[in-house]
Amino acid sequence: MPTFTCTKSSSSHALHMQKIKILFVLGTLDIGGTERQFVETLRRLNRERFELRVTAFSRDGKLREDIQALNVPVTRLEFSGLTGKYHAGSYVELITFLRQLTGHIRREKPDIVQSYLFWANIYAALAARFAGVPIIITGRRELVDVSSLKPHYRWLLFLSNALAAKVLANSQKTREQCLAQERFLNARKILTIQNGIELGKYTTAALNKEKFLQQHKVREKKYVVGVLANLHACKGIDTFLKAAVAVLRTCPETLFLIIGRDAGMRHELEQLAERLQIEDSVIFTGERDDIPELLSIIDVHVSSSRTESLSNAILEGMASGRAIIATDVGGSPELIVDGRSGILIPPDNPELLSRAILQLLRHESLRHQLGKAARERAQIHFNITLMITKLEELYVETVTAQRSTKFS
């Protein structure tokens, strides 16, 4: 922890011991990888040192229950323009919403406002500045090609950069892309703190595979190949299903498990499975809260994404000791060392994906070798204690510097 000298009425020790109040701002209360990571962060932050609050812009979701179970207050300010798709009369709604958010932040009087994901970053940065919050931390947890954004969205993003004291990227790849494409950023402002995971609950998790298959009215299968992802186009589930066709020709006793919330594509993907005539070998579980248990029955864990920053789904597979196949995109190579702790393949390539799956299904010893190496890598480089330590150090250093300046 950094130390400093206070020259006014407060002593250095008293200043350092003041609790730091953090208001986290989320766009959604639905469950996804970022949201699960966020709950684990709240669970482990030192409550003797930090006072935590959460504000979200969306309708209620299961995440609210999970956060409140940690005795962290949640405030919901519903806003239909969260995605930035405005109609003629919605600018009045936007101004009203920003006034509400600003008033809420002003009443909370946080030391830090920290936001997650694109629109939450923009709205939180604006409102926090209007409210006079001394420290604004925005986040980069997805790879965004800035050149593809509409010009006014681009400039709103750049404005949030200008207002932020720090920008947190969860992968080195994301940090590099932000520095290359965005304005009002420099190497000192944007930091990388990679996601972390708690391995313990994955070690002991178990699920009765036979009972699970019976519940889903599926006959006994020798192998289970799984993908953990909410059903967005960017997750490449269509590629996963196309690869399944070739795998089933050689290994018909394989089940393909798709675990994740419907983000608007489930019907389309179910129709694709029917057209490919593999629907009897595919299960869509929907949103689940027993991820460690489900991963325990998987033989091969696949990430077929077209883009990723740093995949929590891959981290969960690593913690479970699964053999992992991931697309070589974004920060995934920071997690998986190709050929040592998993297999990396290009995105949108069903043929290579099916070959990699078959290779692992045919060689049990290779599956175990890669799974063990993946778990060891997660333990050393991506354990959640390491992530929390870095976050707490950042909070203390930024607030200490701000308070010492204020009282000097």
C-alpha positions in Angstrom: 0.0 0.0 0.0 1.3 3.5 -0.8 2.0 6.0 2.0 1.8 9.7 1.9 2.2 12.8 4.0 -0.7 15.0 4.9 0.2 18.6 5.8 -3.3 19.7 7.0 -5.5 18.7 9.9 -5.8 15.0 9.1 -2.9 12.7 9.9 -1.4 10.5 7.3 -2.6 7.4 9.2 -6.2 8.7 9.6 -6.4 9.6 5.9 -5.2 6.2 4.9 -7.6 4.4 7.1 -10.7 6.2 5.8 -13.1 3.7 4.0 -13.2 4.0 0.2 -16.7 4.1 -1.2 -17.1 2.6 -4.7 -20.2 2.8 -6.8 -20.2 0.2 -9.6 -22.3 0.9 -12.7 -23.6 -1.9 -14.8 -25.7 -1.9 -18.0 -27.5 -5.1 -17.3 -28.6 -7.4 -14.4 -28.7 -10.4 -16.7 -26.1 -13.2 -16.3 -23.1 -13.4 -18.5 -19.4 -13.9 -18.1 -18.6 -10.3 -17.2 -21.5 -10.3 -14.7 -20.4 -13.6 -13.0 -16.9 -12.2 -12.8 -18.3 -9.0 -11.2 -20.2 -10.9 -8.5 -17.0 -12.8 -7.6 -15.2 -9.5 -7.4 -17.8 -8.1 -5.0 -17.6 -11.3 -2.9 -13.9 -10.8 -2.3 -13.2 -7.1 -2.0 -12.3 -6.2 1.6 -15.4 -4.8 3.3 -13.3 -3.3 6.1 -11.5 -1.2 3.5 -14.2 -0.7 0.9 -17.9 0.3 1.0 -19.6 -1.1 -2.1 -22.7 0.1 -4.0 -24.1 -1.1 -7.4 -26.3 0.8 -9.9 -27.7 -0.8 -13.0 -29.7 0.5 -16.0 -31.7 -2.5 -17.0 -34.8 -4.4 -15.9 -34.4 -6.8 -13.0 -32.4 -10.0 -13.5 -30.9 -12.8 -11.5 -27.8 -10.8 -11.0 -29.6 -8.5 -8.6 -30.4 -11.4 -6.3 -26.8 -12.6 -6.4 -25.5 -9.1 -5.5 -28.0 -8.5 -2.7 -27.1 -11.9 -1.2 -23.7 -10.4 -0.6 -25.3 -7.5 1.3 -24.4 -5.0 -1.4 -27.2 -2.5 -2.1 -28.4 -2.4 -5.7 -30.2 0.6 -7.3 -32.0 0.1 -10.6 -32.5 3.1 -12.9 -34.2 1.6 -15.9 -33.4 3.2 -19.3 -34.7 2.0 -22.6 -32.0 3.8 -24.6 -29.2 1.8 -23.1 -28.0 0.5 -26.5 -27.8 4.0 -27.9 -30.6 3.4 -30.5 -32.6 6.6 -30.1 -35.8 7.7 -31.8 -37.0 11.2 -32.3 -38.4 11.8 -28.7 -35.9 9.7 -26.8 -33.3 12.5 -26.3 -35.6 14.0 -23.7 -35.6 10.6 -22.0 -31.8 10.5 -22.2 -31.4 13.9 -20.6 -33.9 12.9 -17.9 -32.0 9.7 -17.3 -28.7 11.4 -17.0 -30.2 13.9 -14.5 -31.5 11.0 -12.4 -28.2 9.1 -12.6 -26.3 12.3 -11.7 -28.6 12.9 -8.7 -28.2 9.4 -7.6 -24.4 9.5 -7.7 -24.4 12.9 -6.0 -26.4 11.4 -3.1 -24.2 8.4 -2.8 -21.0 10.5 -2.6 -18.6 7.8 -3.8 -14.9 8.2 -3.9 -14.8 6.1 -7.1 -17.3 5.4 -9.8 -16.4 2.3 -11.8 -18.3 1.1 -14.9 -18.4 -2.0 -17.0 -19.0 -2.3 -20.8 -19.6 0.3 -23.5 -22.8 2.2 -22.8 -22.4 2.0 -19.0 -18.9 3.6 -19.5 -20.3 6.5 -21.4 -23.3 7.3 -19.2 -21.5 6.7 -15.9 -18.5 8.9 -16.9 -20.8 11.8 -17.9 -23.0 11.5 -14.8 -20.1 11.0 -12.4 -18.4 14.1 -13.8 -21.6 16.2 -13.4 -21.8 14.8 -9.9 -18.3 15.9 -9.1 -16.9 12.4 -8.4 -13.1 12.7 -8.1 -12.2 9.3 -9.6 -13.9 7.7 -12.6 -12.7 4.2 -13.8 -14.2 2.9 -17.0 -13.7 -0.6 -18.3 -12.8 -2.4 -21.5 -14.0 -6.0 -21.4 -14.8 -6.5 -25.1 -12.9 -5.9 -28.3 -14.5 -3.0 -30.2 -13.3 -2.0 -33.6 -13.6 1.8 -33.1 -13.6 2.4 -36.9 -16.9 0.4 -37.2 -18.7 2.7 -34.8 -20.9 5.6 -35.9 -19.0 8.9 -35.6 -21.1 10.2 -32.7 -20.7 6.9 -30.7 -17.0 7.1 -31.4 -16.8 10.6 -29.9 -18.9 9.6 -26.9 -16.4 6.8 -26.3 -13.5 9.2 -26.6 -15.2 11.6 -24.2 -15.5 8.9 -21.6 -11.8 8.4 -22.0 -11.1 12.0 -21.4 -13.3 12.0 -18.2 -11.8 8.8 -16.8 -8.9 8.8 -14.3 -8.1 5.2 -15.3 -9.4 2.8 -18.0 -9.2 -0.9 -17.1 -8.7 -3.5 -19.8 -9.0 -7.2 -19.0 -6.5 -8.4 -21.6 -3.3 -7.1 -23.0 -4.7 -7.4 -26.5 -7.6 -5.1 -25.6 -5.3 -2.6 -24.1 -3.1 -2.6 -27.2 -6.1 -2.1 -29.5 -7.5 0.7 -27.4 -4.2 2.5 -27.5 -3.9 2.1 -31.2 -7.5 3.2 -32.1 -8.8 5.6 -29.4 -8.2 9.2 -28.4 -7.6 10.7 -25.0 -5.8 7.5 -23.9 -2.2 6.9 -23.0 -0.1 4.1 -21.6 -0.4 5.5 -18.1 -4.2 5.9 -18.1 -5.1 2.5 -19.5 -4.1 -0.5 -17.3 -4.5 -4.3 -17.7 -5.9 -6.4 -14.9 -6.7 -9.8 -16.3 -9.7 -11.7 -15.1 -9.2 -14.1 -12.2 -11.1 -17.3 -11.1 -11.6 -19.1 -7.9 -10.6 -22.7 -8.5 -11.9 -24.4 -5.4 -15.6 -24.8 -6.4 -14.6 -26.3 -9.7 -12.4 -28.9 -8.0 -15.3 -30.4 -6.0 -18.1 -29.9 -8.4 -19.8 -33.1 -9.7 -23.0 -33.9 -11.7 -24.7 -37.2 -12.3 -24.3 -37.5 -16.1 -26.8 -40.3 -16.5 -29.5 -38.4 -14.6 -28.7 -35.2 -16.5 -29.2 -37.0 -19.9 -32.4 -38.6 -18.7 -33.8 -35.2 -17.7 -33.1 -34.0 -21.2 -34.5 -37.2 -22.7 -31.2 -38.0 -24.4 -29.9 -41.6 -24.7 -26.5 -42.4 -23.1 -23.5 -40.7 -24.7 -19.9 -41.6 -24.3 -18.5 -38.2 -24.8 -19.7 -34.6 -24.1 -18.4 -31.6 -25.9 -19.5 -28.3 -24.5 -19.6 -24.6 -25.2 -20.3 -22.0 -22.5 -21.6 -18.8 -24.0 -24.7 -16.6 -24.1 -26.2 -17.0 -27.6 -24.8 -14.0 -29.4 -23.6 -14.1 -33.0 -20.1 -13.2 -31.9 -19.8 -16.5 -29.9 -19.7 -18.6 -33.1 -22.2 -21.2 -32.0 -23.1 -21.8 -35.6 -19.5 -22.9 -36.2 -19.7 -25.2 -33.2 -22.9 -26.9 -34.6 -21.4 -27.2 -38.1 -18.3 -28.9 -36.6 -20.6 -31.3 -34.7 -21.8 -32.7 -38.0 -18.3 -34.1 -38.9 -17.6 -35.2 -35.4 -20.9 -37.2 -35.2 -20.0 -39.0 -38.5 -17.0 -40.5 -36.8 -18.2 -40.5 -33.1 -22.0 -40.8 -33.1 -21.9 -41.3 -29.3 -21.0 -37.7 -28.7 -23.3 -35.1 -27.1 -23.0 -31.4 -27.8 -23.9 -29.2 -24.9 -24.6 -25.5 -25.3 -24.8 -23.7 -22.0 -25.9 -20.1 -21.9 -28.7 -17.5 -21.9 -30.7 -16.8 -25.0 -29.5 -13.4 -26.4 -31.9 -13.6 -29.3 -30.4 -16.5 -31.4 -31.7 -19.7 -29.7 -34.5 -20.3 -32.2 -32.2 -19.7 -35.2 -29.5 -22.0 -33.7 -32.1 -24.7 -33.0 -33.3 -24.5 -36.6 -29.7 -24.8 -37.8 -29.3 -28.0 -35.7 -32.5 -29.4 -37.3 -31.3 -28.5 -40.8 -28.0 -30.2 -40.0 -29.9 -33.2 -38.7 -28.1 -33.3 -35.4 -30.8 -32.0 -33.1 -30.9 -35.4 -31.2 -27.3 -34.9 -30.2 -27.5 -31.3 -29.1 -28.8 -29.8 -25.8 -29.5 -26.1 -25.3 -29.5 -25.8 -21.5 -30.4 -22.1 -21.3 -29.1 -20.0 -18.4 -27.8 -22.1 -15.6 -26.3 -21.3 -12.2 -24.6 -24.7 -11.8 -21.8 -24.1 -14.3 -19.0 -25.9 -12.3 -21.2 -29.0 -12.1 -22.1 -28.9 -15.8 -18.4 -28.6 -16.7 -17.6 -31.7 -14.7 -19.3 -33.9 -17.2 -17.6 -32.3 -20.3 -14.8 -34.0 -22.0 -13.9 -31.2 -24.4 -14.5 -27.5 -23.7 -14.9 -25.3 -26.8 -14.7 -21.6 -27.2 -15.8 -20.9 -30.8 -15.9 -17.1 -30.5 -15.3 -14.7 -33.4 -14.1 -12.1 -30.9 -13.1 -12.0 -27.2 -11.3 -9.8 -24.8 -10.5 -12.3 -22.1 -13.0 -15.1 -22.0 -14.4 -16.0 -18.6 -15.8 -19.2 -20.2 -12.3 -20.3 -21.1 -11.1 -19.5 -17.5 -13.9 -21.7 -16.1 -12.9 -24.5 -18.4 -9.3 -24.1 -17.2 -10.4 -24.2 -13.6 -12.4 -27.3 -14.2 -9.3 -29.1 -15.7 -11.0 -29.6 -19.1 -9.2 -30.0 -22.4 -9.9 -26.7 -24.2 -10.2 -25.8 -27.8 -10.4 -22.0 -28.4 -10.3 -19.7 -31.3 -7.2 -17.7 -31.7 -8.9 -14.3 -31.2 -8.4 -11.4 -28.8 -7.0 -12.3 -25.4 -7.5 -16.0 -25.7 -3.8 -16.7 -26.5 -3.1 -15.0 -23.2 -5.0 -17.8 -21.5 -4.2 -20.8 -23.7 -0.7 -21.8 -24.7 -1.3 -23.6 -27.9 -0.3 -27.3 -27.7 0.5 -27.1 -24.0 -2.6 -26.0 -22.1 -5.1 -26.3 -24.9 -5.5 -26.0 -28.7 -5.9 -22.8 -30.6 -7.6 -22.7 -34.0 -8.7 -19.9 -36.4 -12.3 -18.6 -36.0 -15.1 -19.6 -38.4 -13.5 -22.9 -39.4 -15.8 -25.9 -38.7 -13.4 -28.3 -40.4 -10.4 -27.5 -38.1 -12.7 -27.4 -35.1 -14.1 -30.8 -35.8 -10.5 -32.2 -36.4 -9.4 -30.8 -33.0 -12.4 -32.2 -31.2 -11.9 -35.7 -32.8 -8.2 -35.6 -31.9 -9.1 -35.0 -28.2 -11.9 -37.5 -28.1 -9.6 -40.2 -29.5 -6.7 -39.5 -27.1 -7.8 -39.6 -23.5 -4.3 -39.1 -22.2 -3.9 -35.9 -24.3 -7.2 -34.6 -22.9 -6.0 -35.2 -19.3 -2.6 -33.7 -20.1 -4.0 -30.5 -21.5 -6.7 -30.2 -18.8 -4.1 -30.6 -16.0 -1.8 -28.0 -17.6 -4.8 -25.6 -18.1 -5.7 -25.8 -14.5 -2.2 -25.3 -13.3 -1.9 -22.2 -15.5 -5.1 -20.8 -14.1 -3.9 -21.4 -10.6 -0.6 -19.6 -11.2 -1.5 -16.8 -13.5 -5.3 -16.2 -13.2 -6.4 -17.0 -9.7 -8.9 -14.5 -8.4 -6.8 -13.6 -5.3 -4.2 -12.1 -7.7 -6.9 -10.1 -9.5 -8.4 -8.8 -6.3 -5.0 -7.7 -4.9 -4.4 -5.7 -8.1 -7.8 -4.1 -7.9 -7.5 -3.1 -4.3 -4.1 -1.7 -4.8 -5.4 0.4 -7.7 -8.3 1.7 -5.6 -6.1 2.6 -2.6 -3.4 4.2 -4.7 -5.8 6.4 -6.8 -7.8 7.5 -3.8 -4.8 8.1 -1.6 -3.3 10.3 -4.2 -6.5 12.2 -4.6 -7.1 12.7 -0.9 -3.5 13.7 -0.2 -3.7 16.3 -3.0 -7.0 17.5 -1.5 -5.6 17.9 2.0 -2.2 19.2 1.1 
